[in-house]
Amino acid sequence: MSDCNNAELNWDDLRIFNAVVSAGTLSGASAHLKISHSQVCRRISRLESVVGVPLIRRTANRITLTTDGEQLSHFAAQMEEQHNQIQFWIKQKQLAQSGNLTINCCDIALPTLSVIVGKLNSANPDIRFDIKVSPVHEDLRLAHTDMAIRATNSPDESLVAIRLNDFTLVPAKSKHASPQPDTWIGLNSTFSHLPAERWQGALKHRCHNQIKVDCYMAAAQVIRSGAGIGLLPDFIVEDDVELQSIPSTDPLPSWTLWLVYHGSQINNALVQTFARQLKQQWSKTMEGSLNPASTRGNTATGTDS
């Protein structure tokens, strides 16, 4: 490995090495970085050539670090943290009423969020919003996502969390469905860990068929069509003229919507201003002071755990 000892160290190679260490496997790093497995292998081999010593040992299921790999992993982690801090520092230079704001949200938050963002954007036209609807928890330590709205009963303790509203998942059906369908509408197996999917109420057990979808807004669309019944957030059912809740004597799962952001954003004037205004407007919306957008036609994405 000594033929490349004079080669210049590449930061991207260190970043890939750090991802391999974090994931524990080459394939895990490949999936996280969204690059090919072969590219990960080549970059690790090049880094080992530059350093002049082996850094990892490959096994059937995982990688282990050599002594030199352990030492380098500490340096690489520190460099990545400093890189993220620089990115946050750059973002903190944005003015409170202008700039780019990227929000990751679960699908059930989109109807209310879209109304609020529309109002805030009208009042602050220099703010450019980028809303990503996804079931995936974005890593808020990174600079490409400023904040997120998540449905969970246990927000990440490493994040600043602002409670938006509590809600219950209630059995729902179409107002036009008669008799009541015996098909249960639920989420697919990817979301089997969620409280609503673990619910075993009598209404669910009485259903003879199942339809699986990949998010609650898609479930609402299927239920609205009269094809079945299922659990939906109570505020979604209450705001939809074509849905109605079904009485149940079984305990129902409850969740909370949270606005979360990384602690490094505390000094970001734009994030702080938006977080404060979003909380105020969200409370008004939940109290009925605003008219949330219709739940029809939202894209099929999942919800947070």
VEXBA-206138 format. One record per residue (C-alpha): x, y, z; residue in one letter; chain; residue number from 1. Coordinates in pm, 1 decimal, padded with zeros to 6 digits. Layout:
BEGIN
SITE        px        py        pz  rest  kette   nr
SITE         X         Y         Z     a      A  NUM
...
***
This chain:
BEGIN
SITE        px        py        pz  rest  kette   nr
SITE   00000.0   00000.0   00000.0     m      A    1
SITE   00302.7   00229.1  -00002.4     s      A    2
SITE   00287.4   00330.4  -00370.3     d      A    3
SITE   00030.4   00605.2  -00299.2     c      A    4
SITE   00181.0   00743.4   00017.9     n      A    5
SITE   00244.4   01081.1  -00144.8     n      A    6
SITE  -00111.0   01113.7  -00276.9     a      A    7
SITE  -00325.0   01394.7  -00140.9     e      A    8
SITE  -00588.1   01304.9   00116.8     l      A    9
SITE  -00941.2   01349.4  -00017.3     n      A   10
SITE  -01212.2   01471.8   00223.3     w      A   11
SITE  -01479.2   01271.3   00040.4     d      A   12
SITE  -01281.1   00952.9   00109.7     d      A   13
SITE  -01283.0   01037.3   00480.9     l      A   14
SITE  -01655.5   01109.6   00465.6     r      A   15
SITE  -01719.7   00769.6   00305.8     i      A   16
SITE  -01493.5   00601.6   00561.8     f      A   17
SITE  -01688.2   00770.9   00841.5     n      A   18
SITE  -02015.8   00645.3   00688.2     a      A   19
SITE  -01877.2   00289.3   00676.9     v      A   20
SITE  -01778.1   00313.7   01043.9     v      A   21
SITE  -02123.6   00447.8   01138.5     s      A   22
SITE  -02314.0   00188.0   00934.4     a      A   23
SITE  -02091.5  -00103.8   01028.7     g      A   24
SITE  -02108.7  -00240.7   00675.0     t      A   25
SITE  -02001.8  -00132.2   00327.2     l      A   26
SITE  -02354.4  -00188.6   00194.0     s      A   27
SITE  -02501.3   00018.2   00478.3     g      A   28
SITE  -02271.8   00308.5   00391.9     a      A   29
SITE  -02362.9   00268.8   00025.1     s      A   30
SITE  -02735.7   00296.0   00105.5     a      A   31
SITE  -02684.6   00593.6   00339.8     h      A   32
SITE  -02473.0   00789.5   00092.7     l      A   33
SITE  -02679.4   00679.1  -00208.9     k      A   34
SITE  -02372.6   00565.2  -00402.2     i      A   35
SITE  -02283.4   00222.8  -00539.2     s      A   36
SITE  -02127.3  -00050.2  -00326.8     h      A   37
SITE  -01833.1  -00071.3  -00567.6     s      A   38
SITE  -01767.8   00301.9  -00533.5     q      A   39
SITE  -01756.6   00269.6  -00153.6     v      A   40
SITE  -01504.9  -00016.4  -00186.1     c      A   41
SITE  -01286.5   00180.3  -00427.9     r      A   42
SITE  -01280.6   00490.4  -00208.3     r      A   43
SITE  -01193.9   00289.9   00104.6     i      A   44
SITE  -00915.2   00112.2  -00085.2     s      A   45
SITE  -00781.0   00445.9  -00208.8     r      A   46
SITE  -00787.8   00589.1   00143.1     l      A   47
SITE  -00596.6   00286.8   00271.9     e      A   48
SITE  -00343.4   00338.7  -00007.5     s      A   49
SITE  -00298.0   00704.1   00085.2     v      A   50
SITE  -00262.0   00626.2   00456.2     v      A   51
SITE  -00036.8   00329.5   00382.1     g      A   52
SITE  -00195.6   00084.3   00626.5     v      A   53
SITE  -00514.1  -00127.2   00640.7     p      A   54
SITE  -00804.0   00051.7   00807.8     l      A   55
SITE  -01080.4  -00208.7   00807.4     i      A   56
SITE  -01115.6  -00584.7   00811.7     r      A   57
SITE  -01399.0  -00726.8   00604.9     r      A   58
SITE  -01606.9  -01014.7   00742.5     t      A   59
SITE  -01915.9  -01188.4   00608.7     a      A   60
SITE  -02163.6  -00958.4   00780.8     n      A   61
SITE  -01976.5  -00656.3   00917.9     r      A   62
SITE  -01649.5  -00469.7   00909.5     i      A   63
SITE  -01413.6  -00424.1   01202.1     t      A   64
SITE  -01156.1  -00148.8   01239.8     l      A   65
SITE  -00784.8  -00199.5   01271.7     t      A   66
SITE  -00599.5  -00000.3   01538.4     t      A   67
SITE  -00512.9   00260.4   01274.7     d      A   68
SITE  -00871.3   00256.0   01154.5     g      A   69
SITE  -00992.5   00330.6   01507.8     e      A   70
SITE  -00759.8   00630.3   01532.4     q      A   71
SITE  -00858.5   00764.8   01191.4     l      A   72
SITE  -01228.8   00717.1   01266.0     s      A   73
SITE  -01202.6   00963.3   01558.0     h      A   74
SITE  -01040.4   01225.3   01334.1     f      A   75
SITE  -01293.8   01166.7   01055.7     a      A   76
SITE  -01589.2   01201.9   01294.9     a      A   77
SITE  -01447.4   01529.2   01431.4     q      A   78
SITE  -01396.1   01665.4   01079.7     m      A   79
SITE  -01751.8   01578.9   00977.7     e      A   80
SITE  -01890.9   01745.9   01289.9     e      A   81
SITE  -01686.6   02058.0   01216.7     q      A   82
SITE  -01804.8   02050.6   00855.9     h      A   83
SITE  -02167.1   02041.8   00975.6     n      A   84
SITE  -02100.2   02327.2   01217.4     q      A   85
SITE  -01961.5   02537.7   00933.8     i      A   86
SITE  -02270.5   02463.6   00725.3     q      A   87
SITE  -02495.5   02567.4   01015.1     f      A   88
SITE  -02285.9   02881.4   01071.9     w      A   89
SITE  -02338.9   02979.6   00709.3     i      A   90
SITE  -02714.3   02926.7   00741.6     k      A   91
SITE  -02724.1   03133.1   01059.9     q      A   92
SITE  -02617.0   03437.0   00857.3     k      A   93
SITE  -02950.6   03442.6   00683.2     q      A   94
SITE  -03189.2   03717.5   00781.9     l      A   95
SITE  -03496.6   03626.1   00988.5     a      A   96
SITE  -03743.7   03727.2   00718.2     q      A   97
SITE  -03564.8   03600.8   00409.9     s      A   98
SITE  -03379.1   03297.6   00284.5     g      A   99
SITE  -03445.9   02929.3   00228.6     n      A  100
SITE  -03631.8   02710.9   00477.0     l      A  101
SITE  -03648.3   02334.2   00425.5     t      A  102
SITE  -03911.9   02140.3   00620.1     i      A  103
SITE  -03950.3   01763.6   00634.5     n      A  104
SITE  -04299.6   01656.5   00743.5     c      A  105
SITE  -04511.9   01345.6   00782.4     c      A  106
SITE  -04810.3   01319.5   00549.8     d      A  107
SITE  -05080.2   01384.8   00811.5     i      A  108
SITE  -04922.8   01724.2   00890.1     a      A  109
SITE  -04929.9   01845.5   00529.8     l      A  110
SITE  -05291.0   01976.1   00509.0     p      A  111
SITE  -05245.2   02207.8   00809.4     t      A  112
SITE  -04884.9   02296.0   00724.7     l      A  113
SITE  -04974.9   02395.0   00368.8     s      A  114
SITE  -05235.9   02646.0   00488.6     v      A  115
SITE  -04998.7   02799.1   00743.5     i      A  116
SITE  -04704.3   02816.8   00503.1     v      A  117
SITE  -04929.6   02983.2   00244.8     g      A  118
SITE  -05028.1   03255.1   00492.7     k      A  119
SITE  -04672.7   03306.6   00619.2     l      A  120
SITE  -04536.7   03316.2   00266.2     n      A  121
SITE  -04784.3   03588.5   00173.3     s      A  122
SITE  -04664.5   03794.5   00471.1     a      A  123
SITE  -04295.5   03712.7   00407.9     n      A  124
SITE  -04247.9   03673.8   00029.8     p      A  125
SITE  -03867.3   03663.6   00061.8     d      A  126
SITE  -03880.7   03329.3   00243.9     i      A  127
SITE  -03848.5   03038.0   00001.5     r      A  128
SITE  -04005.1   02721.3   00140.9     f      A  129
SITE  -03902.6   02368.5   00043.3     d      A  130
SITE  -04142.1   02111.0   00193.4     i      A  131
SITE  -04052.9   01742.1   00178.3     k      A  132
SITE  -04330.1   01493.9   00263.6     v      A  133
SITE  -04162.4   01172.2   00369.3     s      A  134
SITE  -04187.7   00890.7   00627.1     p      A  135
SITE  -03811.0   00901.7   00667.2     v      A  136
SITE  -03664.2   01088.8   00963.7     h      A  137
SITE  -03416.9   01329.3   00806.4     e      A  138
SITE  -03089.2   01372.6   00993.4     d      A  139
SITE  -03135.4   01726.0   01128.1     l      A  140
SITE  -02765.1   01754.6   01210.3     r      A  141
SITE  -02707.3   01799.9   00839.4     l      A  142
SITE  -02751.1   02133.6   00670.3     a      A  143
SITE  -02997.3   02029.8   00398.0     h      A  144
SITE  -03303.7   02011.8   00630.0     t      A  145
SITE  -03383.6   02290.0   00877.8     d      A  146
SITE  -03671.4   02137.9   01072.9     m      A  147
SITE  -03925.9   01859.2   01070.8     a      A  148
SITE  -04281.3   01786.2   01180.5     i      A  149
SITE  -04304.2   01436.1   01324.4     r      A  150
SITE  -04581.4   01224.8   01473.7     a      A  151
SITE  -04438.4   01048.0   01776.7     t      A  152
SITE  -04487.5   00996.7   02149.0     n      A  153
SITE  -04114.2   01019.1   02215.4     s      A  154
SITE  -03932.0   01294.1   02023.7     p      A  155
SITE  -03556.3   01258.5   01991.0     d      A  156
SITE  -03401.1   01401.3   02308.0     e      A  157
SITE  -03108.0   01538.6   02108.9     s      A  158
SITE  -03344.5   01776.9   01925.8     l      A  159
SITE  -03536.2   02087.0   02028.1     v      A  160
SITE  -03900.9   01975.1   02028.5     a      A  161
SITE  -04210.3   02199.7   02023.1     i      A  162
SITE  -04546.2   02029.2   02083.6     r      A  163
SITE  -04797.9   02121.3   01814.1     l      A  164
SITE  -05101.5   01910.5   01899.8     n      A  165
SITE  -05211.5   01582.4   02054.9     d      A  166
SITE  -05451.6   01360.6   01863.8     f      A  167
SITE  -05620.5   01023.5   01874.0     t      A  168
SITE  -05646.7   00771.9   01592.4     l      A  169
SITE  -06014.7   00687.7   01555.8     v      A  170
SITE  -06198.8   00423.8   01350.1     p      A  171
SITE  -06344.0   00594.1   01041.7     a      A  172
SITE  -06564.4   00513.1   00744.9     k      A  173
SITE  -06720.7   00688.0   00449.0     s      A  174
SITE  -07048.7   00864.5   00528.8     k      A  175
SITE  -07188.0   00705.6   00213.3     h      A  176
SITE  -07086.5   00347.2   00298.0     a      A  177
SITE  -07391.8   00139.0   00386.9     s      A  178
SITE  -07375.9  -00121.3   00519.5     p      A  179
SITE  -07044.7  -00072.2   00696.0     q      A  180
SITE  -06761.7  -00238.7   00494.9     p      A  181
SITE  -06590.2  -00544.5   00642.9     d      A  182
SITE  -06249.6  -00459.5   00492.1     t      A  183
SITE  -05981.0  -00310.3   00716.7     w      A  184
SITE  -05762.8  -00037.5   00566.2     i      A  185
SITE  -05417.0  -00027.3   00726.6     g      A  186
SITE  -05055.6   00053.9   00653.4     l      A  187
SITE  -04819.0  -00197.0   00498.5     n      A  188
SITE  -04567.5  -00403.3   00694.4     s      A  189
SITE  -04306.1  -00126.5   00685.1     t      A  190
SITE  -04511.8   00052.5   00949.7     f      A  191
SITE  -04610.5  -00247.4   01163.1     s      A  192
SITE  -04429.7  -00090.4   01462.3     h      A  193
SITE  -04667.2   00207.5   01478.0     l      A  194
SITE  -04928.0   00221.4   01758.2     p      A  195
SITE  -05220.3   00233.8   01514.7     a      A  196
SITE  -05099.4  -00075.3   01331.2     e      A  197
SITE  -05064.0  -00268.3   01657.9     r      A  198
SITE  -05420.9  -00181.9   01760.3     w      A  199
SITE  -05639.3  -00492.6   01802.8     q      A  200
SITE  -05985.9  -00350.2   01857.8     g      A  201
SITE  -06308.3  -00539.0   01796.8     a      A  202
SITE  -06386.6  -00339.4   01482.0     l      A  203
SITE  -06061.8  -00456.4   01325.1     k      A  204
SITE  -06116.5  -00820.5   01423.5     h      A  205
SITE  -06463.7  -00820.8   01269.2     r      A  206
SITE  -06319.0  -00734.4   00926.7     c      A  207
SITE  -06263.8  -01032.0   00694.3     h      A  208
SITE  -06044.3  -00858.8   00435.1     n      A  209
SITE  -05752.8  -00614.4   00435.8     q      A  210
SITE  -05616.8  -00344.4   00207.8     i      A  211
SITE  -05265.3  -00214.6   00276.2     k      A  212
SITE  -05142.0   00132.1   00180.1     v      A  213
SITE  -04825.1   00328.7   00251.8     d      A  214
SITE  -04956.1   00631.4   00442.8     c      A  215
SITE  -05255.7   00758.0   00639.9     y      A  216
SITE  -05359.5   01008.5   00374.6     m      A  217
SITE  -05377.8   00723.1   00122.1     a      A  218
SITE  -05578.4   00525.9   00379.1     a      A  219
SITE  -05816.1   00822.8   00410.2     a      A  220
SITE  -05864.8   00823.9   00033.0     q      A  221
SITE  -05946.7   00451.3   00024.0     v      A  222
SITE  -06181.3   00481.2   00323.4     i      A  223
SITE  -06348.5   00783.6   00164.8     r      A  224
SITE  -06423.8   00572.4  -00143.3     s      A  225
SITE  -06624.9   00331.9   00072.9     g      A  226
SITE  -06386.5   00038.8   00023.1     a      A  227
SITE  -06325.8  -00017.7   00393.1     g      A  228
SITE  -06276.0   00119.7   00743.5     i      A  229
SITE  -05961.5   00196.5   00940.8     g      A  230
SITE  -05788.6   00419.1   01193.3     l      A  231
SITE  -05724.2   00782.9   01100.3     l      A  232
SITE  -05614.7   01089.4   01299.3     p      A  233
SITE  -05921.9   01247.3   01458.4     d      A  234
SITE  -05849.4   01592.0   01312.1     f      A  235
SITE  -05836.0   01443.6   00960.1     i      A  236
SITE  -06177.0   01281.1   01007.9     v      A  237
SITE  -06331.7   01592.3   01164.1     e      A  238
SITE  -06216.4   01814.7   00875.7     d      A  239
SITE  -06340.3   01583.6   00599.4     d      A  240
SITE  -06706.6   01614.9   00500.6     v      A  241
SITE  -06708.5   01263.0   00352.9     e      A  242
SITE  -06569.6   01081.2   00657.3     l      A  243
SITE  -06719.5   00999.0   00993.8     q      A  244
SITE  -06585.1   00829.8   01303.8     s      A  245
SITE  -06714.7   00492.3   01421.8     i      A  246
SITE  -06784.4   00451.3   01795.4     p      A  247
SITE  -06551.0   00204.2   01966.6     s      A  248
SITE  -06538.9   00075.7   02323.6     t      A  249
SITE  -06172.8  -00026.0   02284.8     d      A  250
SITE  -05891.9   00207.9   02397.6     p      A  251
SITE  -05761.2   00406.3   02101.4     l      A  252
SITE  -05397.1   00494.1   02028.9     p      A  253
SITE  -05292.4   00857.1   02069.5     s      A  254
SITE  -05001.1   01050.5   01921.3     w      A  255
SITE  -04851.6   01397.3   01923.6     t      A  256
SITE  -04728.5   01613.1   01638.3     l      A  257
SITE  -04397.4   01783.9   01715.0     w      A  258
SITE  -04195.6   02052.4   01540.7     l      A  259
SITE  -03830.8   01955.9   01587.4     v      A  260
SITE  -03495.4   02103.4   01489.9     y      A  261
SITE  -03132.0   02056.8   01580.5     h      A  262
SITE  -02989.0   02255.4   01872.3     g      A  263
SITE  -02743.0   02423.8   01637.6     s      A  264
SITE  -03040.8   02613.9   01492.1     q      A  265
SITE  -03108.6   02801.9   01816.6     i      A  266
SITE  -02921.8   03105.2   01684.7     n      A  267
SITE  -03072.1   03082.8   01336.5     n      A  268
SITE  -03305.9   03383.0   01323.4     a      A  269
SITE  -03506.5   03246.1   01030.5     l      A  270
SITE  -03571.3   02910.0   01199.0     v      A  271
SITE  -03659.6   03072.5   01530.8     q      A  272
SITE  -03898.9   03322.7   01371.8     t      A  273
SITE  -04073.7   03054.7   01167.4     f      A  274
SITE  -04095.3   02811.0   01462.3     a      A  275
SITE  -04263.8   03076.0   01676.0     r      A  276
SITE  -04510.4   03175.9   01404.8     q      A  277
SITE  -04584.4   02814.3   01311.7     l      A  278
SITE  -04668.1   02726.6   01672.2     k      A  279
SITE  -04905.1   03024.0   01701.1     q      A  280
SITE  -05077.6   02953.5   01369.6     q      A  281
SITE  -05097.9   02578.9   01436.8     w      A  282
SITE  -05280.4   02640.3   01764.1     s      A  283
SITE  -05529.4   02867.4   01586.7     k      A  284
SITE  -05584.7   02607.1   01316.1     t      A  285
SITE  -05652.4   02330.8   01566.0     m      A  286
SITE  -05901.3   02559.1   01740.7     e      A  287
SITE  -06086.1   02612.9   01413.4     g      A  288
SITE  -05977.7   02974.0   01353.1     s      A  289
SITE  -05842.0   02874.8   01010.9     l      A  290
SITE  -05982.2   02641.0   00748.7     n      A  291
SITE  -05732.4   02359.7   00687.2     p      A  292
SITE  -05692.1   02246.2   00330.2     a      A  293
SITE  -05896.2   01951.0   00211.2     s      A  294
SITE  -05739.6   01614.3   00281.4     t      A  295
SITE  -05820.1   01489.4  -00067.5     r      A  296
SITE  -05550.0   01411.8  -00315.6     g      A  297
SITE  -05237.6   01416.3  -00099.4     n      A  298
SITE  -04938.9   01219.6  -00223.0     t      A  299
SITE  -04874.6   00869.6  -00091.9     a      A  300
SITE  -04607.7   00896.1   00170.8     t      A  301
SITE  -04576.0   00744.4   00515.9     g      A  302
SITE  -04592.9   00889.6   00862.8     t      A  303
SITE  -04336.0   00907.4   01139.0     d      A  304
SITE  -04317.4   00666.0   01425.8     s      A  305
***
